[in-house]
Amino acid sequence: MAYQKLQAGRAAAVTPSNTDDIFPPNNGEDLGCVLYVGTGGTLSVQTVGGDNVVFQSVPSGTFFPVMVRKVYTASTASNIVALW
């Protein structure tokens, strides 16, 4: 059974990219990450399962509990932080 980790041990700012995956600091194992969205808007992501999804109207200050591999440049949300 899958579960969501409730605490993060690492964090890094996210720069949206259509090509680059989000990798954990220090070249850790890439199992995806959850996100904190500082400034709300549209969030266009690729999940760890390879699904490309657009989430509309994500509020500011939201912890985004989807395991994400990539945040696309089409996102209007900003001040995004990856959490592992």
C-alpha positions as a LaTeX table, in Angstrom:
\begin{tabular}{lrrr}
\hline
Residue & $x$ (\AA) & $y$ (\AA) & $z$ (\AA) \\
\hline
Met1 & 0.00 & 0.00 & 0.00 \\
Ala2 & 1.37 & 3.40 & $-0.96$ \\
Tyr3 & 1.55 & 6.14 & 1.62 \\
Gln4 & 2.43 & 9.81 & 1.57 \\
Lys5 & 5.48 & 10.86 & 3.52 \\
Leu6 & 4.46 & 13.59 & 5.94 \\
Gln7 & 7.85 & 15.20 & 6.55 \\
Ala8 & 10.53 & 16.31 & 4.14 \\
Gly9 & 14.22 & 15.93 & 4.81 \\
Arg10 & 15.41 & 17.95 & 1.79 \\
Ala11 & 14.10 & 20.90 & $-0.22$ \\
Ala12 & 15.14 & 22.86 & $-3.32$ \\
Ala13 & 13.69 & 25.63 & $-5.48$ \\
Val14 & 12.12 & 24.42 & $-8.73$ \\
Thr15 & 12.86 & 26.01 & $-12.09$ \\
Pro16 & 10.13 & 24.90 & $-14.52$ \\
Ser17 & 11.52 & 23.13 & $-17.59$ \\
Asn18 & 10.07 & 21.22 & $-20.51$ \\
Thr19 & 13.13 & 18.97 & $-20.66$ \\
Asp20 & 14.80 & 18.67 & $-17.24$ \\
Asp21 & 13.53 & 16.42 & $-14.46$ \\
Ile22 & 13.66 & 17.57 & $-10.84$ \\
Phe23 & 16.48 & 15.69 & $-9.13$ \\
Pro24 & 17.10 & 15.58 & $-5.41$ \\
Pro25 & 20.14 & 17.37 & $-3.99$ \\
Asn26 & 23.43 & 15.45 & $-3.90$ \\
Asn27 & 22.35 & 13.18 & $-6.78$ \\
Gly28 & 20.02 & 11.19 & $-4.54$ \\
Glu29 & 17.74 & 8.49 & $-5.89$ \\
Asp30 & 15.01 & 10.00 & $-8.09$ \\
Leu31 & 11.69 & 8.82 & $-6.69$ \\
Gly32 & 9.94 & 12.06 & $-7.55$ \\
Cys33 & 9.00 & 14.79 & $-5.12$ \\
Val34 & 6.00 & 16.58 & $-3.69$ \\
Leu35 & 5.76 & 20.34 & $-4.13$ \\
Tyr36 & 5.06 & 23.46 & $-2.14$ \\
Val37 & 3.42 & 26.16 & $-4.32$ \\
Gly38 & 4.19 & 29.62 & $-2.95$ \\
Thr39 & 2.25 & 31.64 & $-5.52$ \\
Gly40 & $-0.82$ & 29.93 & $-6.92$ \\
Gly41 & $-1.92$ & 29.40 & $-10.51$ \\
Thr42 & $-1.89$ & 26.62 & $-13.07$ \\
Leu43 & 0.51 & 23.76 & $-12.38$ \\
Ser44 & 1.53 & 21.67 & $-15.39$ \\
Val45 & 3.49 & 18.59 & $-14.30$ \\
Gln46 & 4.71 & 15.15 & $-15.22$ \\
Thr47 & 4.07 & 12.58 & $-12.50$ \\
Val48 & 6.54 & 9.84 & $-11.60$ \\
Gly49 & 4.26 & 7.47 & $-13.51$ \\
Gly50 & 4.78 & 9.52 & $-16.70$ \\
Asp51 & 1.36 & 11.20 & $-16.80$ \\
Asn52 & 1.26 & 14.79 & $-18.06$ \\
Val53 & $-1.40$ & 16.65 & $-16.09$ \\
Val54 & $-2.53$ & 20.27 & $-15.74$ \\
Phe55 & $-3.96$ & 21.31 & $-12.38$ \\
Gln56 & $-5.99$ & 24.52 & $-12.56$ \\
Ser57 & $-6.32$ & 27.15 & $-9.82$ \\
Val58 & $-3.81$ & 25.72 & $-7.34$ \\
Pro59 & $-4.00$ & 28.11 & $-4.36$ \\
Ser60 & $-1.01$ & 29.99 & $-2.97$ \\
Gly61 & 0.63 & 28.29 & 0.00 \\
Thr62 & $-0.41$ & 24.79 & $-1.09$ \\
Phe63 & 1.46 & 21.57 & $-0.36$ \\
Phe64 & 0.89 & 19.56 & $-3.54$ \\
Pro65 & 0.72 & 15.83 & $-2.62$ \\
Val66 & 1.40 & 14.38 & $-6.08$ \\
Met67 & 4.71 & 12.63 & $-6.77$ \\
Val68 & 6.18 & 14.83 & $-9.51$ \\
Arg69 & 9.15 & 14.37 & $-11.80$ \\
Lys70 & 8.89 & 17.57 & $-13.88$ \\
Val71 & 7.20 & 21.00 & $-13.69$ \\
Tyr72 & 6.56 & 22.39 & $-17.17$ \\
Thr73 & 7.09 & 26.00 & $-18.25$ \\
Ala74 & 3.37 & 26.30 & $-19.08$ \\
Ser75 & 2.78 & 26.55 & $-15.32$ \\
Thr76 & 1.69 & 29.97 & $-14.10$ \\
Ala77 & 2.22 & 29.02 & $-10.45$ \\
Ser78 & 5.56 & 30.18 & $-9.08$ \\
Asn79 & 7.81 & 30.13 & $-6.02$ \\
Ile80 & 7.67 & 26.33 & $-6.19$ \\
Val81 & 9.77 & 24.22 & $-3.83$ \\
Ala82 & 10.47 & 20.50 & $-4.30$ \\
Leu83 & 10.34 & 18.40 & $-1.12$ \\
Trp84 & 11.90 & 14.97 & $-0.57$ \\
\hline
\end{tabular}
